Amino acid sequence: MKTKFFPKIPNRLIHEKSPYLLQHAYNPVDWYPWGEDAFQRARSENKPILLSIGYSTCHWCHVMENESFSDPAVAAVMAKDFVSIKVDREERPDLDKIYITAVSSMTGSAGWPLNVFLTPELKPFYGGTYFPPQTKPGGISWPDLLTIVAKAWNDPKQRQKILNSANEVTNAIDQHLSIQSRLAPLPLDESLFNSALDHFLSVFDGDRGGFSKEPKFPSPSIQDFLLFYFTYPNGIENKTEKKNKALAMATVTLQAMARGGIYDHVGGGFHRYATDPKWHIPHFEKMLYDNSQLIINYLSAFQITKDSLFKEVAEETIGYVLKDMTHPKGGFYSAQDADSFPKNVLETPEMQAEAKKVEGAYYVWELGEIENILGETDARIFAYRYGINSKGNVEYDSFGEFNEKNILFKAHTLDETVKKLNLSEKDLTKILTKAKMQLLISRGKRPRPHLDDKIITSWNGLMISALARAFQMFGDEKYLIAAQNAATFIRKNLSVSNKKNLYHIWREGEGRIHGLANDYAFLTQALIDLFQSDFDHLWLDWALELTQTLIEQFYDAKHGGFFMTRSSHDKNLILRVKEDVDSVIPSADSVAVSNLLRLSQLTGNKDFSQVAEKTLQSSILKLKQNPDAAPQMLVSLGRGLINPVHIIILGNPAAKETRSMLKVAYTAPLPAKMVILVKDDSVQENFAKHLPFIASMKRINHKTTTYLCMDQSCKTPITDPAILSKELGPHF
């Protein structure tokens, strides 16, 4: 008998914009969004607050919602004893930073969903991540935990202990997050690079790449540091051996990821991380911030090695973002979910009410399905290359989700496949390319994973940088156009009228939530990269305006570094904290330091370099003792220690000779170069105001002419791209 479909009744979250909050809008839980209504109720009724933080593409958030937050009995307990608040961590990373630090300090670990119990004054006293619906050995259930916490709160003696504990936890968080800022200045030098490299060598998986056994995370900031280390021009002890080790760690990891199931071999792009040591079994969500940073990793690896694999992966990943993650007017969406309905479930409310979403359903394949789509001959070839078999190819299937299912990975190299199947490489490549297109078309007919379509300024900045650098590397105009369109979208929709202030989020026609430090830092980085691509002074001027706002509103003038929020952001924050750790995305501090140094090199503004140096000093403890937390800051430090190379090109942007000069300048793997195109006298006069050595430059015999300058001293002008290439070679 078919179950009758009944529409659910919405709660307060139905009026929110966040896709994550809207996912919970039909829970029976009496959810509040973060705000005064919830706080006033908690204080007036003297109830503890249950703060639940997650994001729309979080697999275990979905699991806990289905198991607990959709249960009316559990909802009744939550309503009786707590004031329940839902927060999207991608909307409010400031709240997430405070409370995930609290849970980590109390329990030793943290993640999402993040469930934290607060006093009515918003101070944390207990928390955790996922809790099951029934108590099991080693894990308390969500209903039992609610009962225990409520009982303790309602006991006057226990409540006082809770209040004391909450004060202690809050003070401990404040101490933990601010200790580095109180240290005396220490030397900032190249020895920090060597100690960091030694650390990464000690944790590197030499067999499979990566910096942990399992799970395997992409760690793009570590990759960036290693590739930077290889290109660092001077001062490193035993530099050849050490540089080769750094390059090997990066390239082995990037190659392993490109072979593994963490990479989508049909549609392009990377999943969040691999749950096994072989990079084979991914957690299937796709995040904009991962893919944008990994594009840059692969671009840098290609720039150094010229390995075509790195170019292929970078371009396929860009193709994925432009196809599946781009708003029609130019901005980039945030993420795609890991979970989706199985392919036999039609997208109707009735069928979906009875069906269950499955992680990876959109991406996995059965052998018979491959044979039906490709035909027997091509299927046999494709199956050999990508490790497909009738029983399924997932070795570590602890939940039994992948029986007879295959996650594509490069089980055999092209050479092995050519020899095994007696094909030419040309014919094999043609067959595989056609097969991937056929599978992509077929996969597109399946129920698609949820798309989180909010547009986040900081993450868009990362993607704009990736596109600008891809244009510089490959010269493909569509990458530049996509970067320009996204920057224009941000300028129109996520900046206030004076363009000096930003919103953090845009969705459904509305920009909202005051911009955070990383919104300003990441977008500024993007604008500098974009300026270095099309040389439109609009981008440079805007970058300077945003940097001024960042310093005025977020900078800690006493200790250095940048607070996540401006002082007026939210009066209910129990602490004003800094996001100064390079994790899945780099910290605002790390990117801001790089921006300040680059802008100082473009404009001659020494104040920028002073702010950068003080921010570096505020990170010295991490740089020395915990390089895992500061690989991007190490890159920024290196940028500050290197004498920058100004590559000044005088010429017509449309001229073939100018484009040839730019190509040489862009593709030279120099870690601290500033490429400036002077297309006419007015541009030259403008730059000369800040960089006086540009004023006397002239084109030689009306040809495109390039000057290489360091410390305001320039070499003999160059009119031949081949000579420029030689000058910028490995011994520069």
Buried (B, 14 or more C-beta within 10 A) or exposed (E): EEEEEEEEEEBBBEEBBBBBBBBBBBBBBBBBBBEEEBBEBBBEEEBBBBBBBBBBBBBBBBBBBEBBBBBEEBBEBBBEBBBBBBBBBBBBBBBBBBBBBBBBBBEEEBBBBBBBBBBBBBBBBBBBBBBBBEBEEEEBBBBBBBBEBBEBBEEEEEBEEBBEBBBEBBEBBBEBBBEBBEEEEEEBEBEBBBEBBEBBBEEBBEEBBBBEEBBBBBBBBBBBBBBBBBBBBEBBEEBEEBBEBBBBBBBBBBBBBBBBBBBBBBBBBBBBBBBBBBBBBBBBBBBBBBBBBBBBBBBBBBBBBEBEBBBBBBBBBBBBBBEBBBBEEBBBBBBBBBBBBBBEBEEEEEBBEEBEBBBBBBBBBBBEBBBEBBEEEBBBBBBBBBBBEEEBBBEEEEEEBBEBBBBBBBBBEBEEBBEEBEBEEEEBEEBBEEBBEBBBEBBEEBBBBBBBBBBBBBBBBBBBBBBBBBBBBBBBEEBBBBBBBBBBBBBEBBBEEEBBBBBBBBBEEEBEBBBBBBBBBBBBBBBBBBBBBBBBEBBBEBBBBBBEBBBEBBBBEEBBBBBBBBEEBBEEBBBBBBBBBBEBBBBBBBBBBBBBBBBBBBBBBEEBBEBBBBBBBBBBBBBBEEBBBBBBBBBBBBBBBBEBBBBBBBBBBEEEBBBBBBBBBBBBBBBBBBBBBBBEEEBBEBBBEEBEBBEEBEBEEEBBBBBBBBEEEBEEBBBBBEEBBEBBEEEB
